[in-house]
Amino acid sequence: MKPTIGKAIDPSRVGLSKSTIVAASLCQRKAYFGEKVRDSQGRRISIPMPERVLFGVAIDNAVQHVLWNIREGVEFSDQLLDAAVEDGLAAMDGRPGSEELDAIAIQDELQESLYRFKTEVLDAGIINTEKSVLMLQGLDGESLRYGDLIGTPDILQLGIHAAIYDIKSSPKRKSERDLYSPEMAHYATMYLELFGVLPKIGYITWVRSQSTRGWQFLGGESTLMHTVLADGYRTVTRALLEAESVDRLPFNTAFCGSCEWKLPRPELAFGGCAIGQSVASLEVRA
């Protein structure tokens, strides 16, 4: 069984990443803290993750394991499935927040999702698994780079099969509007900037709802509208990162309840987001 490509990203890297752009579209202060709060070695800090995010890490790595081996000519089997589940659990293990999870429940759901990935995604021909076409985690672990821009899409197809797909897990199905998300605009435009063509785009989403449980493929063609959106998102994100102080940035209290940046980190001389802490105190009193 061949190893897979991990999703670990260099925590000390610099550049305008998809994660920062997405964070900026939600709350500018969230994006600011994500880039500016670093440890003494200049690395982004580890933050507690809720169950939905940790499960997303696990399923992403498990699917990557399957695709890597299928691309290398390994047949889908119970042995491959078990190894992929183990890889997914290992990627999640040790991350802040993972100690509170029900590991058995997550393992069971991972197994179910991978069995169904075979029938609902691989057998449906959604992904081209030819070795000359399929790249994983950017260019097999190397992030896409264009100027100050960084992107590491889950699935990248080259040549006449030009496409970028992202693996997700979600409590509900995605809609056509999601194809115009900040990350899809950023990825599609990076593909154009690097390879000269606009790619197909899409989400391959494990829907966790019991009523609609299963894999959903939502795909489409990227257009010049994606480049317009990407330019707007990038301009806003660059501007906020140049702010002299976080106090000069707007915020969105809709995300304060689950935002990790409201928590102080004394060892980093970070007192936490004042807005997030104020909203949290209001919620406690309510």
ZIHU-V436674 format. One record per backbone hydrogen bond with DSSP energy under -1.0 kcal/mol. NH is the residue of the N-H (numbers start at 1). CO is the residue of the C=O. Records with the same first field share a line. If there is no record, write none. Layout:
# ZIHU-V436674
NH = CO ; CO
This chain:
# ZIHU-V436674
13 = 10
16 = 148
17 = 15
21 = 17
22 = 18
23 = 19
24 = 20
25 = 21
27 = 23
31 = 27
32 = 28
33 = 29
34 = 30
35 = 31
36 = 32
37 = 33
39 = 43
42 = 39
44 = 11
49 = 96
54 = 50
55 = 51
56 = 52
57 = 53
58 = 54
59 = 55
60 = 56
61 = 57
62 = 58
63 = 59
64 = 60
65 = 61
66 = 62
67 = 63
68 = 64
69 = 65
70 = 66
71 = 67
72 = 68
73 = 70
74 = 69
81 = 77
82 = 78
83 = 79
84 = 80
85 = 81
86 = 82
87 = 83
88 = 84
89 = 85
90 = 86
91 = 87
92 = 88
93 = 89
95 = 92
98 = 95
100 = 97
101 = 98
103 = 101
106 = 102
107 = 103
108 = 104
109 = 105
110 = 106
111 = 107
112 = 108
113 = 109
114 = 110
115 = 111
116 = 112
117 = 113
118 = 114
119 = 115
120 = 116
121 = 117
122 = 117
123 = 118
125 = 122
126 = 121
133 = 130
134 = 130
135 = 156
137 = 154
138 = 153
139 = 142
140 = 138
141 = 136 ; 137
144 = 151
146 = 149
149 = 146
150 = 16
151 = 144
155 = 165
156 = 135
157 = 163
158 = 133
161 = 158
162 = 159
163 = 157
164 = 200
165 = 155
166 = 202
168 = 204
170 = 206
178 = 175
179 = 176
180 = 177
181 = 178
185 = 181
186 = 182
187 = 183
188 = 184
189 = 185
190 = 186
191 = 187
192 = 188
193 = 189
194 = 190
195 = 191
196 = 192
200 = 162
201 = 220
202 = 164
203 = 218
204 = 166
205 = 216
206 = 168
207 = 214
208 = 170
214 = 207
216 = 205
218 = 203
220 = 201
222 = 199
226 = 223
228 = 224
229 = 225
230 = 226
231 = 227
232 = 228
233 = 229
234 = 230
235 = 231
236 = 232
237 = 233
238 = 234
239 = 235
240 = 236
241 = 237
243 = 240
248 = 245
249 = 246
255 = 252
256 = 253
262 = 259
263 = 260
265 = 270
268 = 265
269 = 266
270 = 265
273 = 261
277 = 273
278 = 274
279 = 275
280 = 276
281 = 277
282 = 278
283 = 279
284 = 280
285 = 281
286 = 282
